[in-house]
Amino acid sequence: MKTLTRPEGTNPGDLALTRRRLALAALGGYALYAYSAEAQTITTDATGLVAGDVEVDVGDRMAPAYMARPDARGRFPAVLVISEVFGIHEYIRDICRRLARVGYVAIAPDLFVRSGDPSKTNDFNQIRRIVSAATDKQIFNDLSGTVRFLKAQPFVDKSRMAVTGFCWGGAIVWLACQRMPDFRAGAAWYGRLTAPKPGEFLGEPNRPWPLEGVAQLRAPVIGLYAGKDQGIPLTDV
């Protein structure tokens, strides 16, 4: 039976990393990586695109982001891409380039920049620390700054903006479509819908979760969930 690969691609040593799979399970509420010897990393080149790092004014600082867009005249619809807990790694950059290839301006802001870079470590205690430091207020301040940045660009059609995200970012997609009127649609690639138990990862009191505000959705959202993902109960889905 074939299994799914981890988002950023399979490294040669991955098949033996049983301990790493167990460490991922400890993150709680996030899809586990699976491993396959047949896996191939998808790489989208930047030919015909304008792609690279940019800086976004989010109020308290200039924050890094990765952006890709068609190298052509005109205004294009935009997609804000929200990473999983691993930050802005090559898979997220490739998603931006793929979207640009089909006619979108795609931007992935670094929402963890204040506390570290989770894409550079395999220490999941450190990843948890970095991700937990990103508060709801800070996340949505940075997303709002990213939207302002997009709307100021001459190549963006600011009337057509969407948001997509993966795992941790999938949960943020639902919240963004509840709170941010600029988004016309959202696509959540899994992501927890209800609060973890107290003491679990991101289980601190008062952190909002999608089902609490689902009645306030301002735009349609498609949610893509796995029936055997034990971290996200099917009752929630």
C-alpha positions as CSV (number, residue, x, y, z in Angstrom):
1,M,0.0,0.0,0.0
2,K,1.4,3.4,-0.9
3,T,1.6,6.1,1.7
4,L,1.7,9.9,1.5
5,T,5.1,11.7,1.7
6,R,5.9,14.5,4.0
7,P,5.2,17.9,2.4
8,E,8.7,19.1,1.9
9,G,9.8,15.8,0.2
10,T,11.3,12.6,1.3
11,N,15.0,12.5,2.3
12,P,17.0,9.3,1.9
13,G,17.2,8.7,5.6
14,D,13.5,9.2,6.3
15,L,12.4,5.6,6.0
16,A,14.4,4.7,9.1
17,L,13.3,7.7,11.2
18,T,10.7,5.9,13.4
19,R,11.6,8.1,16.3
20,R,10.8,11.2,14.2
21,R,7.3,9.8,13.4
22,L,6.7,9.4,17.1
23,A,7.9,12.9,17.8
24,L,5.5,14.2,15.2
25,A,2.7,12.3,16.9
26,A,3.5,14.3,20.0
27,L,2.6,17.5,18.2
28,G,-1.1,16.4,18.6
29,G,-3.9,17.4,16.3
30,Y,-1.7,17.6,13.2
31,A,-1.5,15.0,10.4
32,L,1.5,12.7,10.8
33,Y,4.1,12.4,8.1
34,A,4.2,9.1,6.2
35,Y,7.0,7.8,4.2
36,S,7.4,6.1,0.8
37,A,10.5,5.0,-1.1
38,E,8.6,6.0,-4.3
39,A,8.2,9.6,-3.2
40,Q,9.6,12.4,-5.5
41,T,9.9,16.0,-4.4
42,I,7.8,18.3,-6.6
43,T,9.8,21.3,-7.8
44,T,8.3,24.1,-9.8
45,D,10.8,26.3,-11.5
46,A,10.5,30.1,-11.7
47,T,10.7,30.4,-15.5
48,G,8.1,33.0,-16.6
49,L,7.5,34.1,-13.0
50,V,8.7,36.8,-10.7
51,A,9.5,34.9,-7.5
52,G,11.5,35.5,-4.4
53,D,11.7,37.0,-0.9
54,V,9.9,40.2,0.0
55,E,9.4,42.2,3.2
56,V,6.0,43.2,4.5
57,D,5.3,46.0,6.9
58,V,3.2,44.5,9.7
59,G,3.3,47.5,11.9
60,D,5.8,46.6,14.6
61,R,8.4,45.4,12.1
62,M,9.2,44.4,8.5
63,A,8.4,40.7,8.2
64,P,9.8,38.4,5.6
65,A,7.6,36.6,3.1
66,Y,8.0,34.6,-0.1
67,M,6.0,35.7,-3.1
68,A,5.5,34.4,-6.7
69,R,3.5,35.9,-9.5
70,P,3.3,35.7,-13.3
71,D,5.9,37.8,-15.1
72,A,3.3,39.6,-17.2
73,R,1.3,42.8,-17.4
74,G,-2.1,43.1,-15.7
75,R,-3.7,42.5,-12.4
76,F,-4.0,39.0,-11.0
77,P,-6.1,37.5,-8.2
78,A,-4.1,36.8,-5.1
79,V,-3.8,33.9,-2.7
80,L,-2.3,34.2,0.8
81,V,-0.5,30.9,1.7
82,I,-0.2,29.9,5.4
83,S,2.4,27.3,6.3
84,E,2.1,24.4,8.7
85,V,4.2,24.4,11.9
86,F,7.4,24.0,9.9
87,G,7.4,27.6,8.6
88,I,8.4,28.8,5.1
89,H,10.3,25.8,3.8
90,E,10.7,24.7,0.1
91,Y,7.3,23.0,-0.1
92,I,5.5,26.3,0.8
93,R,7.6,28.2,-1.6
94,D,6.8,25.7,-4.3
95,I,3.1,26.0,-3.6
96,C,3.4,29.8,-4.3
97,R,5.2,29.1,-7.6
98,R,2.5,26.5,-8.6
99,L,-0.2,29.1,-7.9
100,A,1.7,31.7,-9.9
101,R,2.0,29.3,-12.8
102,V,-1.9,29.3,-13.1
103,G,-2.2,33.0,-12.9
104,Y,-2.2,34.0,-9.2
105,V,-0.1,36.3,-7.1
106,A,0.8,34.0,-4.1
107,I,2.5,35.1,-0.9
108,A,3.5,33.2,2.2
109,P,4.3,35.3,5.2
110,D,6.7,34.1,7.9
111,L,4.4,34.2,10.9
112,F,7.0,32.7,13.3
113,V,9.8,35.2,12.6
114,R,9.8,36.8,16.0
115,S,10.6,33.5,17.8
116,G,12.6,31.4,15.4
117,D,12.7,29.5,12.2
118,P,11.1,26.1,12.5
119,S,12.1,25.1,9.0
120,K,15.7,24.9,10.2
121,T,15.3,22.3,13.0
122,N,14.2,18.8,13.7
123,D,13.8,19.4,17.4
124,F,10.1,19.3,18.0
125,N,10.3,20.7,21.4
126,Q,11.9,23.8,19.8
127,I,9.2,23.8,17.0
128,R,6.5,23.7,19.6
129,R,8.1,26.6,21.5
130,I,8.4,28.7,18.3
131,V,4.8,28.0,17.1
132,S,3.3,28.5,20.6
133,A,4.8,32.0,20.8
134,A,2.7,33.1,17.8
135,T,-0.4,34.5,19.5
136,D,-3.7,34.9,17.8
137,K,-3.4,38.7,17.9
138,Q,0.1,38.6,16.3
139,I,-0.9,36.2,13.6
140,F,-3.9,38.3,12.5
141,N,-1.9,41.5,12.7
142,D,0.7,39.9,10.4
143,L,-2.1,38.6,8.0
144,S,-3.7,42.0,7.9
145,G,-0.3,43.6,7.1
146,T,0.2,41.0,4.3
147,V,-3.3,41.9,2.9
148,R,-2.4,45.6,2.9
149,F,0.8,44.8,1.1
150,L,-1.0,42.8,-1.6
151,K,-3.6,45.5,-2.1
152,A,-0.9,48.1,-2.6
153,Q,0.7,46.2,-5.5
154,P,-0.1,47.3,-9.0
155,F,-0.2,43.7,-10.2
156,V,-2.8,42.5,-7.7
157,D,-6.6,42.5,-8.4
158,K,-7.6,43.4,-4.8
159,S,-11.2,42.4,-5.5
160,R,-10.2,38.8,-5.9
161,M,-8.3,37.5,-2.9
162,A,-8.3,34.0,-1.3
163,V,-6.4,32.2,1.5
164,T,-5.1,28.7,1.8
165,G,-3.2,26.9,4.5
166,F,-1.8,23.5,5.6
167,C,-2.2,21.8,8.9
168,W,-1.6,24.5,11.5
169,G,-2.3,27.0,8.7
170,G,-5.5,25.1,7.8
171,A,-7.0,26.1,11.1
172,I,-5.9,29.7,10.5
173,V,-7.7,29.7,7.1
174,W,-11.1,29.1,8.8
175,L,-10.4,31.9,11.3
176,A,-9.3,34.2,8.5
177,C,-12.5,33.7,6.6
178,Q,-14.5,34.4,9.7
179,R,-12.7,37.7,10.4
180,M,-11.2,39.2,7.3
181,P,-13.6,40.5,4.7
182,D,-11.0,40.8,1.9
183,F,-11.0,37.0,1.4
184,R,-13.5,35.8,-1.1
185,A,-12.8,32.1,-0.6
186,G,-10.6,29.8,1.5
187,A,-9.1,26.3,1.2
188,A,-8.1,24.5,4.4
189,W,-5.8,21.5,4.0
190,Y,-6.7,19.8,7.3
191,G,-6.1,21.7,10.5
192,R,-7.6,21.3,13.9
193,L,-11.1,22.6,14.3
194,T,-11.6,22.4,18.1
195,A,-9.3,23.1,21.1
196,P,-6.8,20.6,22.3
197,K,-7.0,19.3,25.8
198,P,-5.4,21.6,28.4
199,G,-1.7,21.0,28.5
200,E,-1.5,19.7,25.0
201,F,0.2,21.6,22.2
202,L,-1.6,24.9,21.7
203,G,-4.1,23.9,24.4
204,E,-3.7,27.1,26.4
205,P,-6.9,28.9,27.4
206,N,-8.5,31.6,25.2
207,R,-6.8,30.5,21.9
208,P,-9.7,30.7,19.3
209,W,-10.5,27.6,17.2
210,P,-12.6,27.4,14.0
211,L,-15.8,25.8,15.2
212,E,-16.3,28.5,17.8
213,G,-16.9,31.1,15.1
214,V,-18.2,29.1,12.2
215,A,-21.4,31.1,12.1
216,Q,-19.4,34.2,11.4
217,L,-17.8,32.9,8.1
218,R,-17.7,35.7,5.5
219,A,-16.7,33.5,2.6
220,P,-17.0,29.9,1.4
221,V,-14.3,27.5,2.7
222,I,-13.5,24.1,1.4
223,G,-12.0,21.8,4.1
224,L,-9.9,18.8,3.1
225,Y,-9.7,16.2,5.8
226,A,-8.6,12.5,6.1
227,G,-11.0,10.0,7.5
228,K,-8.2,8.2,9.5
229,D,-6.5,11.3,10.9
230,Q,-6.9,10.6,14.6
231,G,-5.9,14.1,15.6
232,I,-8.9,15.7,14.0
233,P,-12.1,13.9,15.0
234,L,-14.6,13.2,12.2
235,T,-17.3,14.5,14.6
236,D,-15.6,17.9,14.3
237,V,-15.4,17.6,10.5
